[in-house]
């Protein structure tokens, strides 16, 4: 049986599910898109092609294997996007929570059933049907669970609103020993530069006590200020709107010292190196066109 365990975003990674772009299918129609950045690239004729995304994921897998990480991949569903495994489930302590996703993505969970079958059934949590949640909105920091939500009355109108307060409350019931902090995120169906699709698009802890944050992703200034006070301004890399758009917040930690980042994140990468991190740089800019990056395409199962 698989003894899953995740307490934070940065402890040494043992095993992970990495997304797949095999048989990703043709460029979707605009009506089948669920984020404004994909729509933008379809309209511009710059939507990523399958082979480029396969190559980027292969580069990522090579780095993970280099550090001794066991890498699982989802079973192939033909002509279906299976890149962003972060959203289909997430691990908290020794439990895995299965996401209630938007209908157009519901098949993705079936592709990892062979992994779920290795986890004891008492360690699998299925939230109530009125709890909408995707793993990109759930970030662990030891005793804390940070959750990105949107509670506006126009929630149903946003294809980009993925996690609701019901989900945050039910996670709190399931993990009574954790401190739950929710953050209202800025949403837009039409402008990727004004949209925080998930919490990990505008915030991510790194190392032991540092974080990458985009202030404009937060609807409520007091909630952003809480994060700044929590980590300390001297421990925060604050991204610009353009850097957020390019997914600078969505790097991935293999350990407290090793971070996988995108080649083009020059300002961030220099800052990380100056803080003593080992930065493994890879090309991931094609996958970024779908408003997701390195964290989005991983679903950690075990960290030490």
C-alpha positions in Angstrom: 0.0 0.0 0.0 1.0 3.6 -0.6 1.7 5.6 2.6 1.0 9.1 1.4 2.2 12.0 3.4 2.3 15.8 2.6 2.6 18.5 5.3 4.0 21.4 3.2 5.2 22.4 -0.2 8.9 22.1 0.2 10.0 19.1 2.3 12.1 16.6 0.3 9.9 15.0 -2.4 9.7 11.2 -2.6 6.9 10.6 -5.1 4.7 12.6 -7.4 2.1 12.3 -10.2 3.4 14.3 -13.2 0.9 15.3 -15.9 1.0 14.1 -19.4 0.6 15.8 -22.8 0.4 12.5 -24.8 -2.6 12.5 -27.0 -3.5 16.0 -25.8 -5.7 16.5 -28.8 -6.0 19.3 -31.3 -6.3 23.0 -30.4 -9.6 23.2 -28.6 -12.5 25.5 -29.6 -12.9 28.6 -27.5 -16.2 27.3 -26.1 -14.3 24.3 -24.7 -11.6 26.4 -22.9 -11.8 27.0 -19.2 -9.3 29.8 -18.7 -8.7 33.2 -20.5 -5.1 32.6 -21.3 -5.8 29.6 -23.4 -8.5 31.6 -25.2 -6.0 34.4 -25.8 -3.5 32.0 -27.5 -6.1 30.3 -29.6 -7.2 33.8 -30.9 -3.6 34.7 -31.5 -2.7 31.4 -33.3 -0.1 30.6 -30.7 -1.8 27.8 -28.8 0.9 25.2 -27.8 1.3 22.0 -29.9 1.4 18.6 -28.4 5.0 17.7 -29.1 6.4 20.9 -27.6 4.4 20.2 -24.4 5.5 16.5 -24.3 9.1 17.7 -24.6 8.7 20.2 -21.7 7.2 17.6 -19.4 10.0 15.2 -20.3 12.5 17.8 -19.2 10.7 18.2 -15.9 10.6 14.4 -15.4 14.3 14.2 -16.0 15.0 16.7 -13.3 12.7 14.9 -10.8 14.4 11.6 -11.6 17.8 13.2 -11.2 16.9 13.9 -7.5 15.6 10.4 -6.9 11.9 11.1 -7.1 9.5 8.3 -8.1 7.4 9.7 -10.9 3.9 8.4 -11.7 2.1 9.4 -14.9 -1.7 9.2 -15.5 -3.0 6.6 -17.9 -3.6 8.0 -21.3 -7.0 9.2 -22.3 -7.0 9.9 -26.0 -7.5 13.5 -27.2 -7.8 14.8 -23.7 -5.8 17.3 -21.7 -4.1 15.6 -18.7 -1.3 18.0 -18.0 -2.6 19.7 -14.8 -2.7 16.8 -12.2 -2.5 19.2 -9.3 -6.2 19.9 -9.7 -7.7 16.5 -9.7 -6.7 15.6 -6.1 -4.4 16.7 -3.3 -2.8 15.2 -0.3 -3.0 16.6 3.3 -1.1 14.7 5.9 -1.9 11.0 5.2 -5.2 11.7 3.4 -5.9 12.3 -0.3 -8.8 14.6 -1.1 -10.6 14.0 -4.5 -11.6 17.2 -6.2 -15.0 18.1 -7.4 -13.9 19.7 -10.7 -15.7 21.5 -13.4 -17.7 19.0 -15.6 -15.4 19.3 -18.6 -12.5 17.9 -16.5 -14.2 15.1 -14.6 -12.6 12.3 -16.7 -9.1 13.2 -15.4 -9.5 11.4 -12.1 -10.2 8.1 -13.8 -6.6 8.1 -15.3 -5.0 7.9 -11.8 -7.3 5.2 -10.4 -4.4 2.7 -10.5 -2.6 4.9 -8.0 -5.6 5.6 -5.8 -6.1 1.8 -5.6 -2.8 1.6 -3.7 -4.1 4.0 -1.0 -6.3 2.6 1.9 -9.9 3.6 1.4 -10.1 5.2 4.8 -7.4 7.6 3.6 -9.4 8.8 0.6 -11.8 11.8 1.2 -14.5 12.7 -1.3 -16.0 16.0 -0.5 -19.8 16.7 -0.8 -21.1 17.6 -4.2 -21.6 21.3 -3.3 -17.9 21.6 -2.4 -16.0 22.9 -5.5 -12.3 22.7 -5.1 -9.1 22.2 -7.2 -5.7 21.5 -5.9 -4.2 24.7 -7.2 -6.2 26.5 -4.6 -4.9 24.4 -1.7 -1.4 25.2 -0.3 0.0 23.5 2.8 2.3 25.2 5.2 2.8 22.8 8.1 0.0 23.6 10.6 -1.7 25.9 8.1 -3.8 25.2 5.0 -4.1 28.2 2.7 -7.1 28.0 0.4 -7.9 30.4 -2.5 -11.7 31.0 -2.9 -14.2 33.2 -4.5 -17.5 34.0 -2.7 -19.0 36.6 -5.0 -22.7 36.1 -6.0 -21.5 36.0 -9.6 -19.4 32.8 -8.8 -21.4 30.7 -11.3 -20.6 33.2 -14.1 -16.8 32.7 -13.8 -15.2 29.7 -15.6 -12.2 30.8 -13.5 -13.8 30.4 -10.1 -12.8 26.9 -9.0 -13.0 26.7 -5.2 -15.9 27.8 -3.0 -16.3 28.5 0.7 -18.2 25.2 1.2 -15.1 23.3 0.2 -12.9 25.3 2.6 -15.4 24.6 5.4 -15.5 20.9 4.7 -11.7 20.7 4.5 -11.7 22.4 7.9 -14.0 19.7 9.3 -11.8 16.9 8.0 -8.6 18.4 9.3 -9.6 20.0 12.7 -6.0 20.2 13.8 -5.1 22.5 10.9 -5.5 26.3 10.8 -7.4 27.2 7.7 -6.8 30.6 6.1 -8.9 31.6 3.1 -8.0 34.2 0.5 -10.5 35.8 -1.9 -8.9 35.8 -5.4 -9.4 38.1 -8.3 -11.3 36.5 -11.2 -11.7 37.3 -14.9 -13.1 35.2 -17.8 -11.5 37.5 -20.4 -8.2 38.9 -19.1 -5.4 36.6 -18.0 -3.5 39.5 -16.6 -6.4 40.2 -14.2 -7.2 36.6 -13.3 -5.8 34.5 -10.5 -7.0 31.1 -11.7 -5.8 29.5 -8.5 -4.0 30.5 -5.3 -0.8 29.0 -6.6 -0.9 31.5 -9.6 -0.3 34.4 -7.2 1.3 32.8 -4.1 3.7 30.0 -3.2 5.8 29.2 -0.1 9.4 28.2 -0.8 12.3 27.0 1.4 11.5 27.1 5.1 10.2 30.7 5.5 10.0 32.5 2.1 7.3 33.1 -0.4 6.6 34.3 -3.9 3.5 36.6 -4.1 1.7 38.7 -6.6 -0.3 41.4 -4.7 -2.9 42.0 -7.4 -4.2 38.4 -7.3 -5.9 39.1 -3.9 -9.2 40.9 -3.8 -8.9 41.9 -0.1 -5.8 43.9 0.9 -6.0 42.8 4.5 -5.6 39.1 3.4 -2.6 39.9 1.3 -1.1 42.0 4.2 -1.6 39.0 6.5 0.6 36.9 4.2 3.3 39.6 4.1 3.3 39.9 7.9 3.3 36.1 8.3 6.4 35.6 6.1 8.0 39.0 6.6 8.6 41.4 3.8 12.3 40.6 3.6 11.4 36.9 2.8 9.1 37.7 0.0 9.7 38.0 -3.8 6.9 40.2 -5.1 6.1 39.6 -8.8 4.8 42.2 -11.3 1.6 41.7 -13.2 3.6 40.6 -16.3 5.5 38.1 -14.2 2.3 36.7 -12.7 0.9 36.4 -16.2 4.0 34.3 -17.2 3.4 32.1 -14.1 6.4 33.2 -12.0 4.6 32.1 -8.8 4.1 28.6 -10.1 7.6 27.1 -9.6 8.0 23.7 -7.9 10.1 22.7 -4.9 11.8 19.3 -4.9 13.2 20.2 -1.4 13.7 23.2 0.8 16.9 23.9 -1.2 16.0 22.9 -4.8 13.5 24.6 -6.9 12.5 23.9 -10.5 11.9 27.1 -12.4 11.3 28.4 -15.9 14.3 29.5 -18.0 12.8 32.9 -18.7 12.1 33.9 -15.1 15.4 35.8 -15.0 14.6 38.3 -12.1 13.0 35.5 -9.9 15.8 33.0 -10.7 18.5 35.6 -9.7 16.7 36.3 -6.5 16.3 32.6 -5.6 20.1 32.0 -6.3 20.9 35.0 -4.1 18.9 33.4 -1.3 20.9 30.2 -1.6 18.5 28.0 -3.5 19.6 25.6 -6.2 17.6 26.5 -9.2 16.9 23.9 -11.9 15.9 25.8 -15.0 13.9 24.3 -17.8 11.8 25.5 -20.7 8.1 25.4 -19.8 6.8 28.4 -21.6 4.5 26.4 -24.0 2.6 24.8 -21.1 2.4 28.2 -19.5 0.1 29.3 -22.3 -2.7 27.3 -20.6 -2.5 29.3 -17.4 -0.6 26.7 -15.5 3.1 25.8 -14.9 5.3 23.6 -12.8 3.2 23.3 -9.6 0.1 22.9 -11.6 1.4 19.8 -13.5 2.4 17.9 -10.3 0.5 16.2 -7.6 2.9 15.2 -4.8 2.1 12.0 -2.9 4.9 11.7 -0.4 7.4 14.2 1.1 9.8 13.3 3.9 
